């Protein structure tokens, strides 16, 4: 005998009607869940597409900025931007991002300032040597939805969701690369020393020091001398701190005045610390190698950085160049082999292995005609050079026995004084490298 409900309906019939209602609710929930899943997946697809397009725009801008030299035609820069950008695929690295019917666009434009309009190479009105910024803009249309289109069946033809469009933009310029810090010496601008320095320096040339004479403070012959790069009076303690520490990293501006007086005999230990030459005290951090390059140990007397040397008969010697010595942590070879009189000993192998780049340094190039006037110890900075410290100072601290090797202007591409091409300060003196600004 069946039970009767309060409204005269049997319980089995009530349960049957409830089962029908649950089925409808579940069906509606499935539609909603599919919608949420579709929304999440399609938004994720758009996010990935946006990231890929941004990579493409960044690559385009950086490559195009590299050719903003002030003399290179903008067509070269534009071509470099398009070529580099095209290497970055889109839509999960599946294609180049080009669709028929104008669904995808890519533009490269230029400006002399971030506050001025960006114009394409054919419309640009700025002087070529003033153009500093390049912008790459990419628009990618026709990106079809994956799952959201399932809901279009329920919405009807008039409410369907069409393909999506994403865009990316990047602006780049060039700035000086990070460089090593400077040591407290100056280099005479070619042709300005007394007696005259060479009319030019070639990479690999060895430079000798200028020494202050005892009478009148006039500097003697040679190509470099001491200089206080802080703009101070040039006391010995300041120069010693620069040699023992990182050096002078906040560089004086071009056209500023630097210098100091005569010889600094007490700086021998500070200078030699970079070679790992130990006397009664240990100063600072040594270079990865202390191997000295002197007329005795390197008879070629040039290009000790990556060259080779010969003996008096013209045969190649087995002396390592600087790159080789640094790679193997070669210690200072001793006074006898180097032909020096430092009265010091080489540091341990472990000390060199724990060292740093301490012998590739910056030095200001100055107009040494200023020193022709007795009592004048200041000169005008005209540029910056990359130099290799070749040998330690001898006992007594006479700088006239020390040599530096010229490794080119610090702004030269590929300068060994640049730090892996990493962007530095906009007032730096390293080679120009591209950098994103937007």
ChimeraX attribute file (.defattr): number of C-alpha atoms within 10 A of each C-alpha:
attribute: neighborCount
match mode: 1-to-1
recipient: residues
	/A:1	3
	/A:2	7
	/A:3	10
	/A:4	11
	/A:5	12
	/A:6	8
	/A:7	6
	/A:8	8
	/A:9	11
	/A:10	13
	/A:11	14
	/A:12	13
	/A:13	10
	/A:14	11
	/A:15	11
	/A:16	10
	/A:17	11
	/A:18	11
	/A:19	10
	/A:20	10
	/A:21	11
	/A:22	11
	/A:23	11
	/A:24	11
	/A:25	10
	/A:26	11
	/A:27	11
	/A:28	12
	/A:29	12
	/A:30	12
	/A:31	14
	/A:32	13
	/A:33	12
	/A:34	16
	/A:35	17
	/A:36	14
	/A:37	14
	/A:38	19
	/A:39	17
	/A:40	14
	/A:41	16
	/A:42	20
	/A:43	15
	/A:44	12
	/A:45	18
	/A:46	19
	/A:47	13
	/A:48	16
	/A:49	24
	/A:50	20
	/A:51	17
	/A:52	20
	/A:53	26
	/A:54	23
	/A:55	20
	/A:56	28
	/A:57	30
	/A:58	27
	/A:59	25
	/A:60	35
	/A:61	35
	/A:62	27
	/A:63	25
	/A:64	33
	/A:65	29
	/A:66	20
	/A:67	22
	/A:68	25
	/A:69	17
	/A:70	13
	/A:71	10
	/A:72	12
	/A:73	13
	/A:74	25
	/A:75	14
	/A:76	12
	/A:77	25
	/A:78	25
	/A:79	15
	/A:80	21
	/A:81	28
	/A:82	21
	/A:83	15
	/A:84	19
	/A:85	26
	/A:86	18
	/A:87	15
	/A:88	21
	/A:89	18
	/A:90	22
	/A:91	18
	/A:92	10
	/A:93	13
	/A:94	9
	/A:95	13
	/A:96	14
	/A:97	23
	/A:98	16
	/A:99	14
	/A:100	7
	/A:101	8
	/A:102	11
	/A:103	14
	/A:104	17
	/A:105	14
	/A:106	18
	/A:107	17
	/A:108	25
	/A:109	22
	/A:110	30
	/A:111	23
	/A:112	20
	/A:113	14
	/A:114	15
	/A:115	7
	/A:116	9
	/A:117	11
	/A:118	18
	/A:119	18
	/A:120	17
	/A:121	16
	/A:122	9
	/A:123	10
	/A:124	17
	/A:125	13
	/A:126	13
	/A:127	10
	/A:128	17
	/A:129	12
	/A:130	14
	/A:131	20
	/A:132	19
	/A:133	22
	/A:134	34
	/A:135	29
	/A:136	27
	/A:137	21
	/A:138	22
	/A:139	18
	/A:140	23
	/A:141	19
	/A:142	16
	/A:143	18
	/A:144	16
	/A:145	19
	/A:146	14
	/A:147	17
	/A:148	22
	/A:149	19
	/A:150	15
	/A:151	17
	/A:152	15
	/A:153	11
	/A:154	11
	/A:155	12
	/A:156	9
	/A:157	9
	/A:158	7
	/A:159	11
	/A:160	14
	/A:161	14
	/A:162	13
	/A:163	11
	/A:164	13
	/A:165	16
	/A:166	18
	/A:167	18
	/A:168	20
	/A:169	20
	/A:170	22
	/A:171	24
	/A:172	25
	/A:173	24
	/A:174	23
	/A:175	23
	/A:176	23
	/A:177	28
	/A:178	22
	/A:179	28
	/A:180	23
	/A:181	21
	/A:182	26
	/A:183	31
	/A:184	25
	/A:185	21
	/A:186	30
	/A:187	30
	/A:188	28
	/A:189	26
	/A:190	17
	/A:191	17
	/A:192	19
	/A:193	25
	/A:194	18
	/A:195	11
	/A:196	16
	/A:197	18
	/A:198	14
	/A:199	9
	/A:200	10
	/A:201	18
	/A:202	13
	/A:203	16
	/A:204	20
	/A:205	19
	/A:206	23
	/A:207	22
	/A:208	19
	/A:209	25
	/A:210	24
	/A:211	23
	/A:212	20
	/A:213	13
	/A:214	10
	/A:215	9
	/A:216	11
	/A:217	18
	/A:218	21
	/A:219	27
	/A:220	19
	/A:221	18
	/A:222	19
	/A:223	28
	/A:224	27
	/A:225	25
	/A:226	25
	/A:227	27
	/A:228	24
	/A:229	28
	/A:230	18
	/A:231	15
	/A:232	12
	/A:233	14
	/A:234	19
	/A:235	13
	/A:236	15
	/A:237	11
	/A:238	15
	/A:239	26
	/A:240	21
	/A:241	18
	/A:242	22
	/A:243	25
	/A:244	22
	/A:245	17
	/A:246	18
	/A:247	21
	/A:248	22
	/A:249	16
	/A:250	12
	/A:251	19
	/A:252	17
	/A:253	16
	/A:254	15
	/A:255	13
	/A:256	13
	/A:257	18
	/A:258	25
	/A:259	26
	/A:260	25
	/A:261	21
	/A:262	20
	/A:263	21
	/A:264	21
	/A:265	15
	/A:266	15
	/A:267	21
	/A:268	19
	/A:269	30
	/A:270	23
	/A:271	25
	/A:272	26
	/A:273	25
	/A:274	28
	/A:275	29
	/A:276	31
	/A:277	30
	/A:278	18
	/A:279	16
	/A:280	8
	/A:281	10
	/A:282	16
	/A:283	20
	/A:284	19
	/A:285	21
	/A:286	25
	/A:287	24
	/A:288	28
	/A:289	31
	/A:290	30
	/A:291	28
	/A:292	28
	/A:293	30
	/A:294	23
	/A:295	13
	/A:296	15
	/A:297	22
	/A:298	21
	/A:299	17
	/A:300	19
	/A:301	20
	/A:302	23
	/A:303	21
	/A:304	25
	/A:305	24
	/A:306	12
	/A:307	14
	/A:308	19
	/A:309	20
	/A:310	16
	/A:311	14
	/A:312	9
	/A:313	6
	/A:314	10
	/A:315	9
	/A:316	12
	/A:317	14
	/A:318	10
	/A:319	16
	/A:320	21
	/A:321	19
	/A:322	25
	/A:323	14
	/A:324	15
	/A:325	19
	/A:326	20
	/A:327	11
	/A:328	15
	/A:329	22
	/A:330	20
	/A:331	25
	/A:332	25
	/A:333	17
	/A:334	19
	/A:335	18
	/A:336	11
	/A:337	12
	/A:338	20
	/A:339	16
	/A:340	19
	/A:341	14
	/A:342	22
	/A:343	13
	/A:344	20
	/A:345	16
	/A:346	22
	/A:347	20
	/A:348	14
	/A:349	16
	/A:350	10
	/A:351	18
	/A:352	25
	/A:353	18
	/A:354	12
	/A:355	18
	/A:356	16
	/A:357	16
	/A:358	25
	/A:359	23
	/A:360	24
	/A:361	25
	/A:362	31
	/A:363	28
	/A:364	31
	/A:365	24
	/A:366	28
	/A:367	23
	/A:368	26
	/A:369	16
	/A:370	15
	/A:371	20
	/A:372	16
	/A:373	12
	/A:374	12
	/A:375	13
	/A:376	16
	/A:377	22
	/A:378	20
	/A:379	22
	/A:380	20
	/A:381	24
	/A:382	16
	/A:383	19
	/A:384	25
	/A:385	24
	/A:386	29
	/A:387	31
	/A:388	25
	/A:389	22
	/A:390	23
	/A:391	23
	/A:392	33
	/A:393	25
	/A:394	22
	/A:395	15
	/A:396	14
	/A:397	20
	/A:398	17
	/A:399	24
	/A:400	19
	/A:401	14
	/A:402	20
	/A:403	25
	/A:404	25
	/A:405	25
	/A:406	23
	/A:407	25
	/A:408	21
	/A:409	23
	/A:410	28
	/A:411	21
	/A:412	17
	/A:413	15
	/A:414	14
	/A:415	20
	/A:416	20
	/A:417	30
	/A:418	27
	/A:419	16
	/A:420	12
	/A:421	20
	/A:422	17
	/A:423	22
	/A:424	20
	/A:425	12
	/A:426	13
	/A:427	12
	/A:428	20
	/A:429	25
	/A:430	32
	/A:431	25
	/A:432	24
	/A:433	20
	/A:434	22
	/A:435	22
	/A:436	19
	/A:437	14
	/A:438	12
